[in-house]
Amino acid sequence: MAENRGEFNEINITPLTDIFLVLLIIMMVIAPMLDQQGLNLTVPENVAEQVHNKDVKILTVRISPEDRFFVDEQEVSAEQLQIAIAGKMKDYPDGVLIQSDDNATHGAIVRVMDSARNAGVTGISLEEI
């Protein structure tokens, strides 16, 4: 006669737990090896005082609410931004101050930062106007 087997009511989660532990160990080993690339920024505490100091020569790049760029109060197109910053940097060796309006887009600020970096600028400061 056939034996009456009981129904299988429980799920064995041991293999699932083993897989998660192996994945956790792999992530813990790989995570320190990932190369984190980014922009190293130092945030000065008194940018406004530095700009108004006569000894410090910082190039001011202003971004309007309509994402128009002004280098030293002269409007510059987005395509000519890097050239304009590179041309002015010999007169302003201390870096670039980016003044952005509240309504300026993040992309416009990043464009100015990239143009300044590509022009050889090492000191970049941000100020909200």
N, CA, C and O of each residue as an XYZ file, in Angstrom:
516
protein
N       0.807     -1.166      0.000
C       0.000      0.000      0.000
C       0.867      1.253      0.000
O       2.013      1.248      0.448
N       0.303      2.275     -0.496
C       1.037      3.537     -0.594
C       1.049      4.232      0.763
O       0.058      4.257      1.492
N       2.204      4.787      1.063
C       2.316      5.509      2.322
C       1.739      6.916      2.167
O       1.823      7.512      1.093
N       1.171      7.426      3.210
C       0.593      8.770      3.189
C       1.672      9.747      3.612
O       2.054      9.798      4.782
N       2.158     10.517      2.665
C       3.213     11.503      2.966
C       2.570     12.822      3.358
O       1.520     13.197      2.837
N       3.224     13.528      4.297
C       2.719     14.834      4.713
C       3.058     15.906      3.676
O       3.994     15.758      2.890
N       2.303     16.949      3.693
C       2.553     18.037      2.740
C       3.778     18.834      3.165
O       4.125     18.903      4.344
N       4.416     19.428      2.176
C       5.599     20.260      2.418
C       5.121     21.679      2.716
O       4.683     22.376      1.801
N       5.195     22.127      3.975
C       4.632     23.409      4.382
C       5.673     24.488      4.636
O       5.302     25.654      4.773
N       6.931     24.163      4.704
C       7.960     25.137      5.037
C       8.963     25.261      3.902
O       9.268     24.296      3.201
N       9.476     26.502      3.738
C      10.498     26.748      2.721
C      11.846     26.779      3.421
O      12.002     27.430      4.455
N      12.812     26.082      2.862
C      14.155     26.057      3.420
C      14.908     27.280      2.886
O      15.185     27.359      1.689
N      15.242     28.237      3.766
C      15.919     29.467      3.330
C      17.430     29.408      3.536
O      18.113     30.410      3.320
N      17.953     28.296      3.935
C      19.396     28.171      4.144
C      20.189     28.428      2.867
O      21.168     29.173      2.926
N      19.828     27.856      1.710
C      20.593     28.160      0.499
C      20.522     29.639      0.110
O      21.504     30.201     -0.373
N      19.369     30.266      0.320
C      19.226     31.684      0.027
C      20.125     32.525      0.929
O      20.752     33.477      0.463
N      20.191     32.191      2.188
C      21.063     32.879      3.135
C      22.522     32.715      2.739
O      23.295     33.669      2.827
N      22.904     31.539      2.311
C      24.279     31.304      1.869
C      24.639     32.185      0.675
O      25.735     32.743      0.617
N      23.728     32.304     -0.257
C      23.981     33.143     -1.439
C      24.159     34.596     -1.035
O      25.070     35.265     -1.523
N      23.299     35.100     -0.146
C      23.418     36.494      0.298
C      24.725     36.747      1.038
O      25.337     37.802      0.872
N      25.157     35.791      1.849
C      26.421     35.976      2.557
C      27.605     35.999      1.590
O      28.539     36.780      1.772
N      27.571     35.160      0.580
C      28.646     35.158     -0.419
C      28.653     36.487     -1.176
O      29.718     37.065     -1.395
N      27.491     36.972     -1.575
C      27.424     38.264     -2.263
C      27.910     39.404     -1.378
O      28.592     40.311     -1.855
N      27.567     39.366     -0.101
C      28.030     40.387      0.831
C      29.547     40.387      0.941
O      30.168     41.449      0.928
N      30.139     39.224      1.049
C      31.602     39.123      1.140
C      32.254     39.633     -0.133
O      33.261     40.340     -0.075
N      31.692     39.282     -1.283
C      32.246     39.763     -2.556
C      32.199     41.282     -2.608
O      33.179     41.914     -3.003
N      31.075     41.882     -2.216
C      30.964     43.343     -2.242
C      31.932     44.011     -1.264
O      32.488     45.068     -1.559
N      32.129     43.391     -0.105
C      33.060     43.959      0.871
C      34.502     43.908      0.372
O      35.299     44.789      0.695
N      34.840     42.896     -0.404
C      36.195     42.784     -0.937
C      36.395     43.739     -2.113
O      37.461     44.340     -2.244
N      35.388     43.884     -2.965
C      35.519     44.697     -4.178
C      35.376     46.198     -3.905
O      36.017     47.007     -4.576
N      34.559     46.573     -2.947
C      34.271     47.991     -2.706
C      35.520     48.854     -2.488
O      35.593     49.937     -3.069
N      36.492     48.440     -1.694
C      37.681     49.298     -1.530
C      38.520     49.431     -2.801
O      39.303     50.371     -2.935
N      38.355     48.494     -3.727
C      39.150     48.548     -4.950
C      38.580     49.498     -5.996
O      39.275     49.871     -6.941
N      37.327     49.887     -5.833
C      36.710     50.785     -6.809
C      37.380     52.149     -6.732
O      37.579     52.702     -5.651
N      37.715     52.668     -7.874
C      38.374     53.969     -7.934
C      37.311     55.054     -7.969
O      36.571     55.186     -8.944
N      37.244     55.820     -6.907
C      36.266     56.897     -6.838
C      36.860     58.144     -7.477
O      37.792     58.745     -6.942
N      36.314     58.524     -8.621
C      36.779     59.732     -9.285
C      35.765     60.824     -9.038
O      34.557     60.586     -9.034
N      36.262     61.999     -8.836
C      35.369     63.122     -8.593
C      36.163     64.402     -8.553
O      37.358     64.423     -8.845
N      35.505     65.435     -8.199
C      36.119     66.749     -8.119
C      36.404     67.046     -6.662
O      35.488     67.088     -5.841
N      37.664     67.251     -6.339
C      38.029     67.600     -4.973
C      37.844     69.094     -4.791
O      38.507     69.907     -5.436
N      36.941     69.431     -3.910
C      36.654     70.835     -3.659
C      37.046     71.181     -2.236
O      36.779     70.426     -1.301
N      37.673     72.316     -2.088
C      37.905     72.861     -0.768
C      37.002     74.076     -0.640
O      36.989     74.952     -1.504
N      36.269     74.112      0.418
C      35.291     75.176      0.598
C      35.877     76.234      1.514
O      36.033     76.000      2.713
N      36.204     77.399      0.963
C      36.710     78.469      1.822
C      35.574     79.050      2.652
O      34.417     79.055      2.232
N      35.921     79.534      3.827
C      34.888     80.049      4.717
C      34.558     81.514      4.442
O      33.470     81.972      4.792
N      35.459     82.244      3.834
C      35.219     83.665      3.635
C      35.558     84.067      2.204
O      36.498     84.827      1.971
N      34.795     83.559      1.259
C      35.031     83.852     -0.155
C      34.797     85.332     -0.437
O      35.566     85.953     -1.170
N      33.745     85.898      0.139
C      33.415     87.302     -0.115
C      34.549     88.216      0.344
O      34.861     89.199     -0.329
N      35.169     87.901      1.482
C      36.293     88.712      1.954
C      37.499     88.568      1.027
O      38.210     89.542      0.783
N      37.733     87.368      0.511
C      38.858     87.156     -0.391
C      38.665     87.910     -1.698
O      39.619     88.459     -2.248
N      37.436     87.939     -2.195
C      37.179     88.610     -3.462
C      37.392     90.114     -3.331
O      37.906     90.753     -4.249
N      37.000     90.675     -2.196
C      37.134     92.120     -2.006
C      38.518     92.525     -1.530
O      38.825     93.715     -1.456
N      39.356     91.549     -1.207
C      40.728     91.838     -0.823
C      41.506     92.251     -2.075
O      41.398     91.600     -3.114
N      42.267     93.303     -1.982
C      42.977     93.857     -3.149
C      44.147     92.975     -3.591
O      44.556     93.038     -4.750
N      44.687     92.158     -2.691
C      45.842     91.337     -3.045
C      45.443     90.080     -3.824
O      46.260     89.515     -4.551
N      44.206     89.648     -3.677
C      43.746     88.420     -4.312
C      43.104     88.768     -5.654
O      42.259     89.658     -5.746
N      43.527     88.043     -6.690
C      42.993     88.282     -8.034
C      42.235     87.043     -8.479
O      42.828     86.049     -8.899
N      40.898     87.123     -8.378
C      40.030     86.002     -8.731
C      39.131     86.435     -9.879
O      38.513     87.499     -9.833
N      39.067     85.603    -10.903
C      38.196     85.853    -12.049
C      36.766     85.505    -11.668
O      36.506     84.424    -11.138
N      35.834     86.421    -11.937
C      34.434     86.198    -11.613
C      33.676     85.782    -12.867
O      33.700     86.478    -13.882
N      33.001     84.637    -12.781
C      32.132     84.162    -13.851
C      30.725     84.122    -13.272
O      30.467     83.401    -12.308
N      29.814     84.899    -13.859
C      28.451     84.989    -13.354
C      27.517     84.233    -14.289
O      27.648     84.300    -15.512
N      26.571     83.512    -13.689
C      25.571     82.777    -14.451
C      24.218     83.413    -14.158
O      23.796     83.481    -13.004
N      23.542     83.877    -15.203
C      22.252     84.539    -15.050
C      21.141     83.495    -14.896
O      21.377     82.306    -15.111
N      19.934     83.931    -14.527
C      18.819     82.983    -14.408
C      18.481     82.293    -15.730
O      17.924     81.196    -15.732
N      18.814     82.925    -16.839
C      18.543     82.329    -18.156
C      19.716     81.478    -18.640
O      19.769     81.117    -19.815
N      20.655     81.153    -17.753
C      21.852     80.367    -18.072
C      22.735     81.052    -19.103
O      23.297     80.395    -19.979
N      22.859     82.356    -19.002
C      23.819     83.097    -19.823
C      25.061     83.309    -18.967
O      24.971     83.476    -17.751
N      26.222     83.301    -19.619
C      27.500     83.356    -18.916
C      28.147     84.726    -19.097
O      28.176     85.265    -20.203
N      28.662     85.283    -18.007
C      29.348     86.569    -18.033
C      30.717     86.387    -17.393
O      30.821     86.121    -16.196
N      31.763     86.533    -18.197
C      33.137     86.438    -17.705
C      33.653     87.854    -17.572
O      33.790     88.573    -18.562
N      33.938     88.248    -16.348
C      34.398     89.615    -16.062
C      33.406     90.643    -16.622
O      33.800     91.636    -17.234
N      32.107     90.382    -16.396
C      30.987     91.243    -16.806
C      30.808     91.361    -18.315
O      30.087     92.247    -18.773
N      31.438     90.501    -19.092
C      31.236     90.472    -20.541
C      30.556     89.160    -20.893
O      31.029     88.091    -20.508
N      29.444     89.236    -21.626
C      28.701     88.024    -21.957
C      29.500     87.165    -22.931
O      30.083     87.655    -23.898
N      29.505     85.865    -22.640
C      30.258     84.899    -23.439
C      29.317     83.736    -23.744
O      28.529     83.323    -22.893
N      29.407     83.218    -24.958
C      28.585     82.059    -25.308
C      29.148     80.815    -24.621
O      30.300     80.791    -24.190
N      28.318     79.796    -24.532
C      28.740     78.555    -23.876
C      29.910     77.907    -24.602
O      30.774     77.301    -23.968
N      29.945     78.029    -25.924
C      31.022     77.419    -26.705
C      32.349     78.146    -26.506
O      33.411     77.531    -26.602
N      32.300     79.443    -26.232
C      33.515     80.248    -26.077
C      33.942     80.405    -24.617
O      34.898     81.122    -24.324
N      33.239     79.739    -23.706
C      33.494     79.915    -22.279
C      34.906     79.490    -21.876
O      35.588     80.220    -21.157
N      35.343     78.335    -22.324
C      36.678     77.849    -21.959
C      37.757     78.769    -22.508
O      38.736     79.053    -21.817
N      37.593     79.238    -23.738
C      38.581     80.133    -24.346
C      38.645     81.454    -23.586
O      39.725     81.998    -23.360
N      37.473     81.966    -23.193
C      37.435     83.239    -22.463
C      38.099     83.107    -21.098
O      38.833     83.999    -20.675
N      37.846     82.007    -20.414
C      38.466     81.802    -19.091
C      39.970     81.621    -19.235
O      40.737     82.191    -18.460
N      40.399     80.841    -20.209
C      41.839     80.610    -20.412
C      42.548     81.914    -20.758
O      43.675     82.140    -20.318
N      41.899     82.778    -21.544
C      42.516     84.054    -21.914
C      42.660     85.009    -20.750
O      43.579     85.829    -20.731
N      41.771     84.917    -19.783
C      41.811     85.840    -18.633
C      42.648     85.321    -17.473
O      42.972     86.088    -16.567
N      43.006     84.049    -17.474
C      43.664     83.466    -16.308
C      45.059     84.015    -16.049
O      45.540     83.949    -14.918
N      45.719     84.556    -17.068
C      47.048     85.127    -16.803
C      46.943     86.389    -15.937
O      47.885     86.741    -15.227
N      45.786     87.065    -16.002
C      45.566     88.249    -15.172
C      44.972     87.904    -13.812
O      45.012     88.719    -12.890
N      44.422     86.698    -13.682
C      43.773     86.265    -12.445
C      44.347     84.913    -12.008
O      43.714     83.881    -12.230
N      45.524     84.900    -11.398
C      46.186     83.631    -11.070
C      45.595     82.890     -9.866
O      45.931     81.728     -9.637
N      44.716     83.548     -9.094
C      44.234     82.935     -7.852
C      42.998     82.055     -8.022
O      42.534     81.457     -7.051
N      42.463     81.966     -9.227
C      41.345     81.057     -9.440
C      40.112     81.732    -10.003
O      40.163     82.857    -10.500
N      38.994     81.010     -9.911
C      37.724     81.453    -10.493
C      36.655     81.418     -9.405
O      36.574     80.472     -8.622
N      35.839     82.468     -9.374
C      34.675     82.525     -8.515
C      33.446     82.447     -9.406
O      33.234     83.309    -10.258
N      32.640     81.416     -9.208
C      31.424     81.231     -9.996
C      30.262     81.763     -9.175
O      29.954     81.244     -8.103
N      29.621     82.806     -9.691
C      28.451     83.377     -9.040
C      27.227     82.937     -9.830
O      27.084     83.273    -11.005
N      26.353     82.189     -9.184
C      25.178     81.678     -9.896
C      23.909     82.186     -9.248
O      23.831     82.337     -8.028
N      22.929     82.443    -10.070
C      21.613     82.848     -9.608
C      20.874     81.628     -9.061
O      21.214     80.490     -9.386
N      19.876     81.869     -8.241
C      19.060     80.775     -7.707
C      18.406     79.951     -8.808
O      18.244     78.739     -8.665
N      18.033     80.597     -9.895
C      17.308     79.925    -10.970
C      18.219     79.347    -12.047
O      17.725     78.782    -13.023
N      19.525     79.472    -11.895
C      20.459     78.884    -12.866
C      20.422     77.367    -12.725
O      20.272     76.836    -11.625
N      20.560     76.684    -13.847
C      20.498     75.226    -13.812
C      21.823     74.633    -13.334
O      22.879     75.260    -13.414
N      21.725     73.422    -12.842
C      22.917     72.701    -12.399
C      23.865     72.458    -13.571
O      25.085     72.500    -13.409
N      23.303     72.207    -14.737
C      24.123     71.967    -15.927
C      24.979     73.164    -16.293
O      26.114     72.999    -16.740
N      24.449     74.372    -16.110
C      25.228     75.579    -16.418
C      26.404     75.729    -15.457
O      27.496     76.121    -15.868
N      26.187     75.424    -14.198
C      27.273     75.514    -13.215
C      28.346     74.485    -13.520
O      29.538     74.785    -13.447
N      27.929     73.279    -13.859
C      28.894     72.222    -14.194
C      29.659     72.590    -15.458
O      30.851     72.303    -15.564
N      28.986     73.222    -16.422
C      29.663     73.644    -17.657
C      30.776     74.645    -17.345
O      31.868     74.553    -17.907
N      30.505     75.597    -16.455
C      31.530     76.585    -16.076
C      32.674     75.887    -15.341
O      33.843     76.176    -15.597
N      32.344     74.970    -14.429
C      33.395     74.258    -13.697
C      34.267     73.434    -14.636
O      35.490     73.417    -14.495
N      33.640     72.746    -15.598
C      34.411     71.957    -16.566
C      35.271     72.849    -17.445
O      36.424     72.518    -17.723
N      34.722     73.981    -17.887
C      35.494     74.898    -18.729
C      36.679     75.462    -17.969
O      37.772     75.589    -18.522
N      36.469     75.801    -16.698
C      37.567     76.333    -15.886
C      38.636     75.276    -15.664
O      39.829     75.565    -15.756
N      38.216     74.065    -15.374
C      39.186     72.986    -15.159
C      39.982     72.706    -16.432
O      41.197     72.518    -16.378
N      39.292     72.677    -17.583
C      39.973     72.441    -18.853
C      40.881     73.598    -19.245
O      41.817     73.418    -20.023
N      40.607     74.795    -18.704
C      41.453     75.953    -18.979
C      42.673     75.990    -18.062
O      43.525     76.869    -18.195
N      42.759     75.038    -17.132
C      43.928     74.961    -16.255
C      43.732     75.594    -14.899
O      44.708     75.785    -14.174
N      42.516     75.927    -14.529
C      42.237     76.549    -13.248
C      42.272     75.488    -12.158
O      41.685     74.417    -12.306
N      42.967     75.792    -11.056
C      43.038     74.833     -9.952
C      42.168     75.246     -8.776
O      41.794     74.395     -7.969
N      41.837     76.515     -8.656
C      41.014     76.993     -7.543
C      39.671     77.476     -8.042
O      39.593     78.456     -8.784
N      38.595     76.783     -7.633
C      37.244     77.166     -8.043
C      36.403     77.356     -6.797
O      36.375     76.498     -5.915
N      35.715     78.491     -6.730
C      34.818     78.784     -5.620
C      33.432     79.058     -6.178
O      33.287     79.540     -7.301
N      32.414     78.747     -5.381
C      31.024     78.972     -5.780
C      30.379     79.958     -4.829
O      30.629     79.947     -3.623
N      29.530     80.823     -5.406
C      28.795     81.785     -4.597
C      27.412     81.947     -5.202
O      27.262     82.042     -6.420
N      26.403     81.979     -4.339
C      25.042     82.168     -4.811
C      24.700     83.645     -4.711
O      24.935     84.284     -3.686
N      24.143     84.173     -5.788
C      23.763     85.584     -5.779
C      22.257     85.722     -5.875
O      21.739     86.838     -5.882
